[in-house]
């Protein structure tokens, strides 16, 4: 099973690496980071780069497609080479997935039309404008399309996929070995739970000014 993780300039690191850490542990999985050109690709803070081992053209038929989000998702949304690759890969993929604003890229490729999906909570209106029904769920399955909400939810999405692909015991084993047992010091991880003043402040920010890690 080949898993292709799309990289583009200013992607959000955890969107890509969180799911990668779990999915790459699937027995027999081959995980490949891909970009328009092979080589290092900088994250949204510019302080870290992941290496795309192959170009898009070299990976035309992955079994799983993973699209991370990031501040420049809105650039990738309009990059024809990226969108063409997504359509080609999606034609034969078993699962096509995204994290955070990565769903905007999938939607721009026409892959989520009239489907339910999720994204970062500040980008719901953009997703709706692309003909998608946004939901407040952390992970959304609609056929073979799996979308995760903001950043950290990509880890949950990977666990859901592991269970679907390899069964509950394998998913639980990987969860145990990665010690994924979140116990955050605050209960502020969604707009429904965070302090109203913080939510209101970010809602007043234009969506293209999403914070780092969105």
SULFEN-V625494 format. One record per pair of residues at least 6 apart in sequence whose ideal C-beta (glycine too) atoms are under 7 Angstrom apart, sorted by the first residue. I is the first residue (numbers start at 1). GAP is how many residues later the second one is. D is the distance in whole Angstrom. If there is no record, write none. Layout:
# SULFEN-V625494
[[I,GAP,D] [I,GAP,D]]
This chain:
# SULFEN-V625494
[[1,25,6] [1,27,6] [1,28,5] [1,62,5] [1,63,7] [2,28,5] [2,30,6] [2,60,5] [2,61,5] [3,20,5] [3,26,6] [3,27,7] [3,28,5] [3,29,7] [3,59,6] [3,60,7] [3,61,4] [3,63,7] [4,28,5] [4,30,5] [4,55,5] [4,58,4] [4,61,6] [4,62,7] [4,85,7] [5,11,5] [5,15,6] [5,26,7] [5,28,5] [5,29,7] [5,61,5] [6,28,6] [6,60,7] [6,61,5] [6,62,7] [7,9,7] [7,26,6] [7,27,7] [7,28,4] [7,34,4] [7,43,6] [7,45,5] [8,27,6] [8,33,7] [8,64,6] [8,68,5] [8,74,7] [9,32,6] [9,33,6] [9,63,6] [10,32,7] [10,33,7] [10,34,4] [10,60,5] [10,61,5] [10,62,4] [11,30,7] [11,32,6] [11,33,7] [11,57,5] [11,59,4] [12,31,7] [12,32,5] [12,56,6] [12,57,5] [12,58,4] [12,88,6] [12,139,6] [12,201,5] [12,202,7] [13,30,5] [13,35,6] [14,137,5] [14,138,7] [14,140,7] [14,199,7] [15,53,3] [15,54,5] [15,55,7] [15,84,4] [15,85,5] [15,87,6] [15,136,6] [15,139,5] [16,34,7] [16,52,4] [18,134,7] [18,136,4] [18,137,4] [19,47,6] [19,80,7] [19,135,5] [19,136,7] [19,138,6] [19,139,4] [20,11,6] [21,157,6] [22,133,7] [22,136,4] [22,137,6] [22,140,6] [22,152,6] [22,156,6] [23,6,7] [23,8,7] [23,135,5] [23,138,7] [24,7,4] [25,149,5] [26,136,7] [26,139,7] [26,140,6] [27,139,7] [32,21,6] [32,22,6] [32,27,6] [33,17,6] [33,18,7] [33,19,5] [33,20,6] [34,18,6] [34,20,5] [34,21,7] [34,22,6] [34,25,5] [35,6,5] [35,17,4] [35,20,7] [36,19,7] [36,20,6] [36,45,6] [36,46,7] [37,18,5] [38,14,5] [38,15,6] [38,16,6] [38,17,5] [39,12,7] [39,13,6] [40,9,4] [40,11,5] [41,8,6] [41,9,6] [41,11,6] [42,7,5] [43,6,7] [44,26,5] [44,27,5] [44,168,5] [45,167,6] [56,25,7] [56,29,4] [60,28,6] [60,29,7] [61,28,7] [61,31,5] [62,27,6] [62,31,6] [63,30,6] [63,31,5] [64,29,7] [64,30,6] [64,31,5] [64,33,7] [65,21,7] [65,24,5] [65,25,6] [65,28,5] [65,31,5] [65,32,6] [66,31,5] [67,31,4] [67,35,4] [67,38,5] [67,39,6] [68,31,5] [68,32,7] [68,34,5] [69,30,6] [69,31,3] [69,32,3] [69,33,4] [69,51,7] [69,145,6] [70,31,7] [71,139,6] [73,28,4] [73,29,6] [73,31,5] [73,32,6] [74,30,7] [74,134,6] [76,6,5] [76,29,5] [77,27,6] [77,28,5] [77,31,4] [83,25,6] [83,26,4] [86,20,7] [86,23,4] [86,25,7] [87,22,5] [90,6,5] [90,21,5] [94,50,6] [95,49,5] [95,51,6] [95,66,6] [96,10,7] [96,15,6] [96,48,6] [96,49,5] [97,49,4] [97,50,7] [97,60,7] [98,7,7] [98,8,5] [98,49,5] [98,50,7] [99,49,5] [99,52,7] [99,54,7] [99,55,4] [99,58,7] [100,19,6] [100,20,5] [100,49,7] [100,50,5] [100,51,5] [100,114,6] [101,18,6] [101,19,5] [101,22,5] [101,113,6] [103,9,7] [103,14,5] [103,15,7] [103,16,4] [103,24,6] [103,44,5] [104,15,6] [104,19,6] [104,22,6] [104,23,6] [104,26,7] [106,6,5] [107,20,6] [107,23,4] [107,25,5] [108,22,6] [111,34,7] [112,20,5] [112,33,6] [113,18,5] [114,17,6] [115,17,6] [115,18,7] [115,27,4] [115,30,6] [116,17,5] [116,19,5] [116,24,6] [116,26,5] [117,10,6] [117,15,5] [117,17,7] [117,23,5] [117,25,7] [117,28,7] [117,30,4] [118,16,6] [118,17,5] [118,19,6] [118,22,5] [118,29,5] [118,30,7] [118,31,5] [119,8,5] [119,15,7] [119,28,7] [119,30,7] [120,29,7] [120,30,4] [120,90,6] [120,94,5] [121,28,7] [121,29,7] [121,70,5] [122,80,6] [122,85,6] [122,88,6] [122,92,7] [123,84,6] [123,87,7] [124,10,4] [125,82,7] [126,81,6] [127,7,5] [128,6,5] [138,10,7] [138,11,5] [138,15,5] [138,18,6] [139,7,7] [139,9,5] [139,14,6] [139,17,5] [139,18,5] [139,21,5] [140,7,5] [146,11,6] [146,15,6] [148,6,5] [148,8,7] [148,9,4] [150,64,6] [151,62,5] [151,63,7] [155,25,6] [159,12,6] [159,16,6] [162,8,6] [162,9,4] [162,12,6] [163,8,4] [187,6,5] [188,6,4] [188,7,7] [191,8,5]]
